[in-house]
Every structure is written in C-alpha cells, then in structure tokens.
Amino acid sequence: MNRRIALGLLASLALIAQPELAAAQAFPGKPVKFIVPFPAGGINDILARIVADKLQAKWGQPIIIEQKTGAGGNIGADLAAQAEPDGHTIFVTAPGPLAINGSLYKKLTYKPEDFVPLTVIGGVPNVAIVKKELPVNSLKELVAHIRANPGKVIYGSQGNGATPHLTANMFMNMTGTDMVHVPYRGEVFVLQDMLGGRVDLFFGNVSAALPQWRDGKVKVLAVLDKTRAAQMPDVPTTAEAGMPDLVSTGWFAAAAPPKMAPALRDRIAADFIEVMKMPDVQQKIRNTGVEPVGGSPAETAAFIKAEAQRWGEVIRKNNIVVD
C-alpha cells in the first residue's frame, strides 16, 4: 500500500469517527430518561435512583425515572429498544429482559442481544424466604413440609420466567416436590402478600427480604450462593443446608438502546462507573443489600451472555415457555 492510499484511508476513518465523537461530546443535550421495567419501590427502582442522583449532578440535566412494568419486563424493554441511541434513554433492569426472556418467550418485539451493555450496577444473592407462620426453620424442613402438602404450598415471583420462578423450578426438580406458582408484577407485591399470609415461599434477593427479615416479619432459610451474605451472617448457604447445586443470584445492569455509537457508549459507561466508585454511592447500594459491581461494557456484555446461556439451559430443561 503506497503512502497516498494509506493517508487517504486514515482521512476517511477520521471523517467516520468525527460524528461519533461529536455525539459523545454533545451528550447530554436534554433531560435523560431511565426506563425501569419493574414497579416503583423495588430494588431495581431504588438502585436506578441512587445512581441517577449523582449522574444528573454530573451531567447537568435532570434524570427522569420512568416505570414501564409488565410482561416480565418486556414492556419496558420494548420501549427502550425503540428509543434513539443518543444517550438520552437508558435501560436499567434486572436479568429478565437482557438474559432470560429471549429463551422464555416464543416471540418478542425486541432482540435482547441488540441492547448495548454499559455496566452492571450491582449483584445480590437470592434467598429462600418464607412467611413467618410457615412451620419450618430450615430447607430440610421446608422440603418435608411441601412433600406433606403437595400442590398446596404457594410460591410467588415477579412473573413467569423471572429469576425466582426459574429458581423455584430448579428447587422442585431437585427435591421432587410440587408447589403452586402465583406471578406478580414485582417483588414488592409478592412480599406484601407474604406478609398478608397469602404467599408461603419466595426465592427473592437479599435486598428484598432484608427489611422484613430484620423486623422479624419473615423467615430466611438459606442463601442461594456459595458464601453467606454479609447482611445475614447467621443464615446458612444452600451448600451448608445440604443443597449445594441450588445457586441463584440476581443483578441489575444499565444498557443502551441498539446501535449506540461506541464512543458515546464508552463515555456513558465511564460516567456510571465513576459515580459507582463514590463511597457514599457504594454505601447506599450496600444498604439495600446489593453489592456494587461496575465493569466495562465488554465485561458486562460477556457476563450477560454467560447468564443468558445459564438460564436458557434451565428454561429448556424445564420446558418453561411463555406465549
């Protein structure tokens, strides 16, 4: 390749890069919207607000938290997927829309793999939560109680295919038990009905259970992870309770609409990560029971892909399908 051709190619690449760099530098030019696909008051909503509080100060623009709930997060995901990839709409979500629903639903109006991952805000282990009145105090006793009452124990979830629903299927497969599933629109509503005595079991995350557990309103039988949760140091892991393969963790990530330019993606991701490293932000996140994570867009994309494969296997094994 002669020098003239090489210089021409470099000039062409520079021209292509200029609009992307300009877009990244111009952001944000107006208020930013965070689309949260689960109800207000849940951990997804709380984390979005913690991060938004600092980002709007950094960006000099207000951030509007908009709940678009229903259909396992698909309503919010569809809205986010259709937004302009100019940085002014960001999707903040639990695993469902990004890593589960692609295997779960026969047809989606969006492609989970087309979202542009930014970063993982936080991760949290799930726990086995039971209503206070249930006559069990361990996983072993829970299994015995369900076997003695086949088809009578009710477990809740945030919807068909949500992590607690899939986790319950794993649990039933491992124990040979049978329970009744009642789907809700969010974890807040599951726990409300548990406190009202209408839900017996919920494989929710530590964050969701923490306030009620601290107040003695629910019982937590086990942490569904390989290590104990710092917020519940006396609660055994599933391995300690005799079910080492029952592992289920939750997480919350920020993603951009499809086709966002790499320069803008990296700019927004860097701002998220910078904010999440602030000591007061980390403390606020930990106060919810979630552990701050962070991570580059590439690391986040690899993580989400691995999670999609893991939960996809659970869905196929249990023949779980949502029309």
C-alpha positions as CSV (number, residue, x, y, z in Angstrom):
1,M,0.0,0.0,0.0
2,N,1.6,3.3,-1.0
3,R,1.7,6.4,1.2
4,R,-1.0,8.3,-0.6
5,I,-3.6,5.4,-0.3
6,A,-2.7,5.0,3.4
7,L,-3.2,8.6,4.1
8,G,-6.5,8.6,2.3
9,L,-7.8,5.7,4.4
10,L,-6.7,7.4,7.6
11,A,-8.5,10.5,6.5
12,S,-11.7,8.5,5.7
13,L,-11.6,6.8,9.1
14,A,-11.2,10.2,10.8
15,L,-14.3,11.5,9.0
16,I,-16.3,8.5,10.1
17,A,-15.2,8.9,13.7
18,Q,-16.0,12.6,13.8
19,P,-19.8,12.3,14.1
20,E,-19.4,9.7,16.8
21,L,-17.0,11.8,18.8
22,A,-19.2,14.9,18.4
23,A,-22.3,13.0,19.6
24,A,-20.4,11.8,22.7
25,Q,-19.1,15.3,23.4
26,A,-22.5,16.9,23.0
27,F,-24.2,14.5,25.4
28,P,-26.4,15.3,27.3
29,G,-28.3,18.0,25.5
30,K,-31.6,17.5,27.2
31,P,-33.1,15.6,30.2
32,V,-32.2,11.9,30.4
33,K,-34.8,9.1,30.9
34,F,-34.1,5.9,32.8
35,I,-36.6,3.2,31.9
36,V,-37.1,0.7,34.7
37,P,-39.3,-2.3,33.7
38,F,-40.4,-3.1,37.3
39,P,-42.5,-1.3,39.9
40,A,-41.6,1.7,42.0
41,G,-40.2,0.9,45.4
42,G,-38.5,-2.3,44.3
43,I,-34.7,-2.8,44.3
44,N,-34.4,-2.1,40.6
45,D,-36.1,1.3,41.1
46,I,-34.1,2.1,44.2
47,L,-30.8,1.4,42.5
48,A,-31.7,3.4,39.4
49,R,-32.5,6.4,41.7
50,I,-29.3,6.1,43.7
51,V,-27.2,6.3,40.5
52,A,-29.4,8.9,38.8
53,D,-29.0,11.2,41.8
54,K,-25.2,11.6,41.1
55,L,-25.4,11.3,37.4
56,Q,-27.8,14.2,37.0
57,A,-25.5,16.4,39.0
58,K,-22.5,15.3,36.8
59,W,-24.4,15.7,33.6
60,G,-26.2,18.9,34.5
61,Q,-29.5,17.5,33.3
62,P,-32.4,16.0,35.2
63,I,-32.9,12.3,35.0
64,I,-36.5,11.0,34.9
65,I,-37.2,7.6,36.2
66,E,-40.0,6.0,34.2
67,Q,-41.5,2.7,35.3
68,K,-42.9,0.7,32.4
69,T,-43.9,-2.5,34.0
70,G,-45.5,-5.8,33.0
71,A,-44.8,-8.9,30.8
72,G,-41.7,-9.9,32.7
73,G,-40.0,-6.6,31.9
74,N,-40.8,-6.8,28.1
75,I,-43.0,-3.7,28.0
76,G,-40.2,-1.5,29.3
77,A,-37.6,-3.3,27.2
78,D,-39.6,-2.8,24.0
79,L,-39.9,0.9,24.8
80,A,-36.2,1.2,25.5
81,A,-35.3,-0.8,22.4
82,Q,-37.2,1.7,20.2
83,A,-35.5,4.8,21.7
84,E,-32.9,6.8,19.8
85,P,-29.4,5.6,20.8
86,D,-28.3,9.2,21.6
87,G,-27.8,8.5,25.3
88,H,-30.9,10.2,26.5
89,T,-32.7,6.9,27.1
90,I,-31.0,4.3,29.3
91,F,-32.5,0.9,30.3
92,V,-31.9,-0.1,33.9
93,T,-33.1,-3.6,34.6
94,A,-32.9,-6.9,36.4
95,P,-31.8,-10.0,34.4
96,G,-35.1,-10.9,32.7
97,P,-35.2,-8.7,29.6
98,L,-31.4,-9.0,28.9
99,A,-30.6,-12.6,29.8
100,I,-33.8,-14.7,30.3
101,N,-36.7,-13.6,28.1
102,G,-35.0,-14.4,24.9
103,S,-35.2,-18.1,25.8
104,L,-38.5,-17.9,27.7
105,Y,-40.9,-16.2,25.2
106,K,-41.9,-17.6,21.9
107,K,-41.9,-14.1,20.4
108,L,-40.5,-10.8,21.5
109,T,-40.9,-7.4,19.9
110,Y,-37.2,-6.6,20.6
111,K,-34.0,-8.6,20.5
112,P,-32.2,-8.8,23.9
113,E,-28.8,-9.2,22.2
114,D,-29.2,-5.9,20.4
115,F,-29.1,-3.8,23.5
116,V,-25.7,-2.2,24.2
117,P,-24.5,-3.2,27.6
118,L,-23.0,-0.4,29.7
119,T,-22.2,-1.7,33.2
120,V,-23.5,-4.0,36.0
121,I,-24.7,-1.7,38.8
122,G,-24.8,-4.5,41.4
123,G,-25.2,-8.1,42.2
124,V,-27.1,-9.9,45.0
125,P,-27.7,-13.5,46.0
126,N,-31.2,-14.8,46.2
127,V,-32.5,-16.3,49.4
128,A,-35.3,-18.7,50.4
129,I,-37.9,-16.5,52.2
130,V,-40.9,-18.0,53.9
131,K,-43.8,-16.4,55.7
132,K,-43.4,-16.2,59.5
133,E,-46.3,-18.6,60.1
134,L,-45.0,-21.4,58.0
135,P,-43.9,-24.2,60.4
136,V,-40.4,-24.6,59.0
137,N,-37.0,-23.3,60.0
138,S,-34.6,-24.9,57.5
139,L,-34.5,-26.0,53.9
140,K,-34.8,-29.6,55.1
141,E,-38.0,-28.8,57.0
142,L,-39.3,-26.9,54.0
143,V,-38.9,-29.8,51.7
144,A,-40.6,-32.1,54.2
145,H,-43.5,-29.6,54.6
146,I,-44.0,-29.3,50.8
147,R,-43.9,-33.1,50.4
148,A,-46.5,-33.4,53.1
149,N,-48.7,-30.8,51.4
150,P,-48.3,-31.4,47.6
151,G,-49.9,-28.7,45.5
152,K,-50.8,-26.6,48.5
153,V,-47.7,-24.5,49.2
154,I,-47.8,-21.3,47.2
155,Y,-44.7,-19.5,46.0
156,G,-44.6,-16.1,44.4
157,S,-42.4,-14.4,41.8
158,Q,-42.2,-11.2,39.8
159,G,-43.7,-13.0,36.9
160,N,-43.4,-16.1,34.7
161,G,-39.8,-16.6,33.8
162,A,-38.4,-14.2,36.4
163,T,-35.4,-15.5,38.3
164,P,-37.5,-16.5,41.4
165,H,-39.8,-18.6,39.1
166,L,-36.9,-20.3,37.5
167,T,-35.2,-20.9,40.8
168,A,-38.4,-22.5,42.2
169,N,-38.4,-24.8,39.2
170,M,-34.8,-25.8,40.0
171,F,-35.8,-26.4,43.6
172,M,-38.8,-28.6,42.7
173,N,-36.7,-30.6,40.2
174,M,-34.0,-31.2,42.8
175,T,-36.4,-32.2,45.6
176,G,-39.2,-33.9,43.6
177,T,-41.8,-31.5,45.1
178,D,-44.8,-29.8,43.7
179,M,-45.9,-26.2,44.5
180,V,-48.4,-23.6,43.1
181,H,-46.9,-20.6,41.3
182,V,-48.6,-17.2,41.7
183,P,-46.9,-14.5,39.5
184,Y,-47.0,-10.8,40.5
185,R,-45.9,-7.6,38.8
186,G,-43.0,-7.0,41.2
187,E,-41.2,-8.2,44.3
188,V,-43.0,-5.5,46.4
189,F,-46.3,-7.1,45.7
190,V,-45.0,-10.6,46.4
191,L,-43.8,-9.6,49.8
192,Q,-47.0,-7.7,50.6
193,D,-49.0,-10.8,50.1
194,M,-46.5,-12.9,52.0
195,L,-46.9,-10.5,55.0
196,G,-50.7,-10.9,54.5
197,G,-50.2,-14.7,54.7
198,R,-51.2,-15.4,51.1
199,V,-47.7,-16.4,49.8
200,D,-45.7,-19.2,51.6
201,L,-42.4,-19.0,49.8
202,F,-40.4,-16.5,47.7
203,F,-36.9,-17.1,46.2
204,G,-36.2,-13.4,46.2
205,N,-33.0,-11.5,46.7
206,V,-31.4,-10.5,49.9
207,S,-32.3,-6.8,49.4
208,A,-36.0,-7.6,49.1
209,A,-36.0,-9.7,52.2
210,L,-33.8,-7.5,54.4
211,P,-36.2,-5.0,56.0
212,Q,-38.9,-7.6,56.7
213,W,-36.3,-10.1,58.0
214,R,-34.7,-7.6,60.3
215,D,-38.2,-6.8,61.7
216,G,-38.9,-10.5,62.2
217,K,-41.8,-10.4,59.8
218,V,-40.5,-13.2,57.5
219,K,-38.0,-16.1,57.9
220,V,-35.0,-16.6,55.6
221,L,-34.0,-20.2,55.5
222,A,-30.9,-20.2,53.2
223,V,-28.7,-18.0,51.0
224,L,-28.7,-19.4,47.4
225,D,-25.0,-18.8,46.9
226,K,-21.6,-20.3,47.7
227,T,-20.9,-17.8,50.5
228,R,-23.0,-16.4,53.3
229,A,-24.5,-12.9,52.8
230,A,-22.8,-10.2,54.8
231,Q,-26.2,-8.7,55.7
232,M,-27.4,-12.1,57.1
233,P,-24.3,-13.7,58.5
234,D,-26.2,-16.3,60.6
235,V,-28.2,-17.6,57.6
236,P,-26.6,-20.7,56.1
237,T,-25.9,-21.2,52.4
238,T,-27.7,-23.8,50.4
239,A,-24.5,-25.9,50.4
240,E,-24.5,-25.8,54.2
241,A,-28.1,-26.7,54.2
242,G,-27.5,-29.8,52.0
243,M,-28.4,-28.4,48.5
244,P,-25.1,-27.2,47.0
245,D,-26.5,-27.1,43.5
246,L,-29.3,-24.7,44.3
247,V,-27.5,-21.5,43.4
248,S,-29.3,-18.4,42.2
249,T,-28.1,-14.8,42.1
250,G,-29.6,-11.6,40.9
251,W,-28.1,-8.5,39.3
252,F,-29.0,-5.1,37.9
253,A,-27.5,-3.6,34.8
254,A,-27.6,-0.5,32.7
255,A,-27.9,-0.9,28.9
256,A,-28.4,1.5,26.0
257,P,-30.8,1.2,23.0
258,P,-29.4,-0.8,20.0
259,K,-26.9,0.8,17.7
260,M,-25.4,3.3,20.2
261,A,-22.1,4.6,18.9
262,P,-19.1,3.1,20.7
263,A,-17.7,6.5,21.7
264,L,-20.9,7.5,23.3
265,R,-21.3,4.1,24.9
266,D,-17.9,4.3,26.5
267,R,-18.5,7.9,27.7
268,I,-21.7,7.0,29.5
269,A,-20.3,3.8,30.9
270,A,-17.3,5.6,32.3
271,D,-19.6,8.1,34.0
272,F,-21.7,5.3,35.5
273,I,-18.5,3.6,36.8
274,E,-17.1,6.9,38.2
275,V,-20.3,7.5,40.1
276,M,-20.5,4.0,41.4
277,K,-17.0,4.3,42.9
278,M,-18.1,7.2,45.1
279,P,-18.0,6.0,48.7
280,D,-21.5,7.4,49.5
281,V,-23.0,5.7,46.5
282,Q,-21.4,2.4,47.4
283,Q,-22.7,2.7,50.9
284,K,-26.2,3.4,49.7
285,I,-26.1,0.5,47.3
286,R,-24.9,-1.8,50.1
287,N,-27.6,-0.6,52.4
288,T,-30.1,-2.1,50.0
289,G,-28.3,-5.5,50.3
290,V,-26.8,-5.2,46.9
291,E,-23.0,-5.3,46.3
292,P,-21.7,-2.7,43.8
293,V,-20.1,-4.3,40.7
294,G,-19.2,-1.9,37.8
295,G,-17.3,-3.3,34.9
296,S,-16.6,-2.1,31.4
297,P,-19.1,-2.5,28.5
298,A,-17.1,-5.5,27.2
299,E,-17.0,-7.2,30.6
300,T,-20.7,-6.5,31.0
301,A,-21.5,-8.0,27.6
302,A,-19.6,-11.2,28.4
303,F,-21.3,-11.5,31.7
304,I,-24.8,-11.1,30.3
305,K,-24.1,-13.6,27.5
306,A,-23.0,-16.2,30.1
307,E,-26.1,-15.5,32.2
308,A,-28.3,-15.9,29.1
309,Q,-26.7,-19.3,28.4
310,R,-27.1,-20.5,32.1
311,W,-30.7,-19.5,32.4
312,G,-31.5,-20.7,28.9
313,E,-30.5,-24.2,29.9
314,V,-32.8,-24.1,33.0
315,I,-35.7,-22.9,30.8
316,R,-35.2,-25.6,28.2
317,K,-34.7,-28.4,30.8
318,N,-37.9,-27.5,32.5
319,N,-39.8,-26.7,29.2
320,I,-40.8,-23.3,30.5
321,V,-42.4,-21.2,27.8
322,V,-44.5,-18.0,27.9
323,D,-46.7,-17.2,25.0
